[in-house]
Amino acid sequence: MQTAPTYLAPHGLLRGKSVLVTAAAGAGIGFAMAKRAAEEGCRALFISDVHEKRLATAAQTIREETGLQAVYTRMCNVSAQDQVSALVSEADQAMDGIDVLVNNAGLGSSQKVVDMADQEWDQVIGVTLTGTFRMMRAALAVMQPRGRGVIINNASVLGWRAQAEQAHYAAAKAGVMALTRCAALEAAEFGIRINAVAPSIAIHAFLKKSAPQELLDQLSAREAFGRAAEPWEVANVMVFLASDYSSYMTGEVISVSSQRA
């Protein structure tokens, strides 16, 4: 098993941009992306989550560790349209326009199809797929008049691969991929790029609470490097997609994995 590489120094890839990240509290990919955005020079950062205390802590941590003081927060459950509308409106006003939206909110569980209740299916699809749709719809409405913007969706390699007890989550993530591709065609005429990342496995505190350690160890061992990704390694790819270095990319889904998708 190879060890994780050293945390990379920033290169100013997002200098002057404003960034909105959903599900950005805590130690997951969303927080990693929010922190990297600040490190890469964004002029303003807006983060949202459904956990008030963790959200406040995340914002304070980013301010202290990166020096960026223009860090705004708002509670938001992406399964509620009124909260999505309020978040995008407030972020757009606070940051004088949204340059980058990172859709990171998602929900998963483990359940066999034969035992899955409608409520569990609806909840996972509602947050992971429909929530992404709602955020994109609201963001496009404010980005299109400006004639620019970038949207990055967090999908998963389970949108391509099969895994037992993950039918609902895999279906949602496959939907995010298709949504990304179709919306990208519609947004291109307005100068807006929409892409997605599809991580295989990135270990963080929230994942450890929702999945057995034995399963996480098995999935990590299958990776070519013999380890899971660090959340910031996924965030680095998001930073690339958010930056001008990916100016010709839209409607793409990048597998962030150390094995073939």
ChimeraX attribute file (.defattr): number of C-alpha atoms within 10 A of each C-alpha:
attribute: neighborCount
match mode: 1-to-1
recipient: residues
	/A:1	11
	/A:2	9
	/A:3	10
	/A:4	12
	/A:5	9
	/A:6	6
	/A:7	9
	/A:8	10
	/A:9	9
	/A:10	14
	/A:11	10
	/A:12	14
	/A:13	19
	/A:14	24
	/A:15	16
	/A:16	13
	/A:17	22
	/A:18	26
	/A:19	29
	/A:20	28
	/A:21	24
	/A:22	27
	/A:23	25
	/A:24	30
	/A:25	26
	/A:26	21
	/A:27	17
	/A:28	21
	/A:29	26
	/A:30	27
	/A:31	26
	/A:32	21
	/A:33	25
	/A:34	30
	/A:35	23
	/A:36	24
	/A:37	33
	/A:38	28
	/A:39	21
	/A:40	21
	/A:41	19
	/A:42	22
	/A:43	18
	/A:44	25
	/A:45	27
	/A:46	26
	/A:47	27
	/A:48	29
	/A:49	24
	/A:50	17
	/A:51	16
	/A:52	15
	/A:53	11
	/A:54	15
	/A:55	23
	/A:56	19
	/A:57	13
	/A:58	23
	/A:59	26
	/A:60	15
	/A:61	13
	/A:62	22
	/A:63	16
	/A:64	11
	/A:65	11
	/A:66	15
	/A:67	12
	/A:68	20
	/A:69	15
	/A:70	16
	/A:71	22
	/A:72	19
	/A:73	22
	/A:74	21
	/A:75	19
	/A:76	24
	/A:77	20
	/A:78	29
	/A:79	22
	/A:80	14
	/A:81	16
	/A:82	11
	/A:83	16
	/A:84	23
	/A:85	17
	/A:86	15
	/A:87	26
	/A:88	26
	/A:89	16
	/A:90	17
	/A:91	24
	/A:92	20
	/A:93	11
	/A:94	17
	/A:95	20
	/A:96	11
	/A:97	21
	/A:98	28
	/A:99	25
	/A:100	29
	/A:101	24
	/A:102	29
	/A:103	25
	/A:104	23
	/A:105	26
	/A:106	23
	/A:107	16
	/A:108	20
	/A:109	14
	/A:110	15
	/A:111	17
	/A:112	12
	/A:113	13
	/A:114	7
	/A:115	8
	/A:116	14
	/A:117	11
	/A:118	8
	/A:119	9
	/A:120	15
	/A:121	19
	/A:122	13
	/A:123	17
	/A:124	23
	/A:125	24
	/A:126	19
	/A:127	21
	/A:128	28
	/A:129	26
	/A:130	23
	/A:131	24
	/A:132	28
	/A:133	22
	/A:134	18
	/A:135	24
	/A:136	23
	/A:137	16
	/A:138	17
	/A:139	27
	/A:140	24
	/A:141	11
	/A:142	18
	/A:143	23
	/A:144	16
	/A:145	9
	/A:146	15
	/A:147	14
	/A:148	19
	/A:149	24
	/A:150	26
	/A:151	29
	/A:152	26
	/A:153	25
	/A:154	26
	/A:155	31
	/A:156	27
	/A:157	23
	/A:158	20
	/A:159	20
	/A:160	15
	/A:161	11
	/A:162	11
	/A:163	10
	/A:164	10
	/A:165	16
	/A:166	17
	/A:167	20
	/A:168	24
	/A:169	26
	/A:170	24
	/A:171	19
	/A:172	28
	/A:173	26
	/A:174	21
	/A:175	20
	/A:176	25
	/A:177	27
	/A:178	16
	/A:179	21
	/A:180	27
	/A:181	18
	/A:182	12
	/A:183	20
	/A:184	22
	/A:185	15
	/A:186	12
	/A:187	22
	/A:188	16
	/A:189	12
	/A:190	16
	/A:191	15
	/A:192	24
	/A:193	28
	/A:194	30
	/A:195	27
	/A:196	27
	/A:197	23
	/A:198	24
	/A:199	24
	/A:200	23
	/A:201	22
	/A:202	20
	/A:203	18
	/A:204	16
	/A:205	10
	/A:206	11
	/A:207	16
	/A:208	11
	/A:209	9
	/A:210	12
	/A:211	13
	/A:212	10
	/A:213	12
	/A:214	9
	/A:215	10
	/A:216	17
	/A:217	14
	/A:218	12
	/A:219	15
	/A:220	21
	/A:221	14
	/A:222	13
	/A:223	18
	/A:224	14
	/A:225	16
	/A:226	16
	/A:227	22
	/A:228	26
	/A:229	23
	/A:230	18
	/A:231	20
	/A:232	23
	/A:233	20
	/A:234	24
	/A:235	23
	/A:236	18
	/A:237	18
	/A:238	25
	/A:239	24
	/A:240	14
	/A:241	25
	/A:242	27
	/A:243	18
	/A:244	13
	/A:245	11
	/A:246	13
	/A:247	14
	/A:248	7
	/A:249	14
	/A:250	23
	/A:251	21
	/A:252	18
	/A:253	23
	/A:254	20
	/A:255	20
	/A:256	23
	/A:257	21
	/A:258	18
	/A:259	11
	/A:260	10
	/A:261	16
